[in-house]
Amino acid sequence: MNTCSIVKDLMPLHVEGLASEESAALVERHIADCEECRRYYETMKQDYESHEQSRPEPDKKRQIEELIAQLGKYQRRIKLVSVLVAMLMTCIISGAEVHFLSTIPFLILTPFVCRLYYSRTLPIVASTIPFGLLGGLLSENNSSYIPFFTVIALVNAAIGIGAALLVKQGLRQAKTAAKTGLIALGAAILYFGCASYFSFWGNPVGYTKALLQTNEYVKRTYEQGTLDFKKVFFNFKDRRHYGKFEFVMNGVRQTASIGFHRDGSVTDEYKFKLDNQFSEERSDDLKTAIAAAVDPMPSLNVQASPQADLEITQDELNANFYYLAPDKLDKAEKLRASESGKLRYKILFGASDARYVKLTKEAFLAKSAAVLRTLQERKLNYHSVEMKAMDPSGNIQTVELTKLTTEQDLPGSYRTFDPERQKDQP
């Protein structure tokens, strides 16, 4: 094999510094002894060096500018993604009414911060439409709430963006008066926007106060496990926070709201439902008890209303009372009797107030006396009883009973009045 041919093949690699140590050593040894190959090597090396020197240097400034532009493009994309994620979370939190967070005006504050952070308005505004629809869809309200919430989200976003634009414009001003005026105007729009939001969605302070007050009230008033806390909601009509609780009545899971007024009074929907059902059950019991006494009677309507605060629990309701253990049954029975004594009954001889049965005075007093005897014989407890019927001339006739009333007292409590004039007549 010709050594010169091999060395000449290795020379380009050696000149460029790419040959291995063994190959480079072989080339160096050979050109030290071979004049022809040494001249060939030197010529090749000179050509290579001349070529490298004549190669234009890269435009470093242009490369830096391109790199900065590329980084700026990535930064704008990152900002846009951040803005969209923030708007998405805001619409979900507010639309789905995520407990405490829904009372914070993110619908205004998030677009405000996003517009200060991001230089474009359209993506922020446009994102509220699909995200608002999603937030409304996740709420517990009906489908009509979805477009309503979308509009609310759009309006609130416009308020936040408008405030941000004024603040940014103010920061660019050189004159102090202009700078202060624009920033103050932006802050005022932001403030009144948040105040309007609080009047519709509630505020964090009211939420926290209602959360603590209602749970403490339930803990103090009812046995453990009677009511299960679900959430705090805001009623924009009376601008008040209420605690919503779940309970089971008559085998059906229901909800009730509890709220505190400024004067310290409590609106307890659960107690109202207990009182209402107890009154309805006692009305049905009384109707059954007196049905035979007023027979024959086409229809009879009995209504009960408490004349004092009732102090009953579910144990005193029919659905639970008849299944109580002996140790609870005696207590519940006594409480049913005492609380029945707070009820005022209205007995209508007829289907309703608008459809009375016509009775003569004598027949009406006779039936009233029969009812009184039944109450006394069965020892039914009550606060008072008012009986009504219509006389042949179209007037309403009434008799009032108390636990002290006797049959001899009935004619003295007899009254009539013209339903059109609502005027007592002798």
Secondary structure, DSSP 8 states (H G I E B T S, - for coil): --HHHHHHHHHHHHHTT-S-HHHHHHHHHHHHH-HHHHHHHHHHHHHHHHHHHHS----HHHHHHHHHHHHHHHHHHHHHHHHHHHHHHHHHHHHTT-GGGGGS-HHHHHHHHHHHHSS-SHHHHHHHHHHHHHHHHTSSS-TTHHHHHHHHHHHHHHHHHHHHHHHHHHHH-SSHHHHHHHHHHHHHHHHHHHHHHHHHH--HHHHHHHHHHHHHHHHHHS-TTSSEEEEEEEETTTTEEEEEEEEEETTEEEEEEEEE-TTS-EEEHHHHHHHHHHHHHHHHHHHHHHTTTT-S-S--EEEEEESS-----GGGSHHHHTT--HHHHHHHHHHHHHHHTTEEEEEESEEETTEE-B--HHHHHHHHHHHHHHHHHHT---SEEEEEEE-TTS-EEEEEE-TT--GGGHHHH-EEEETTTTEEE-
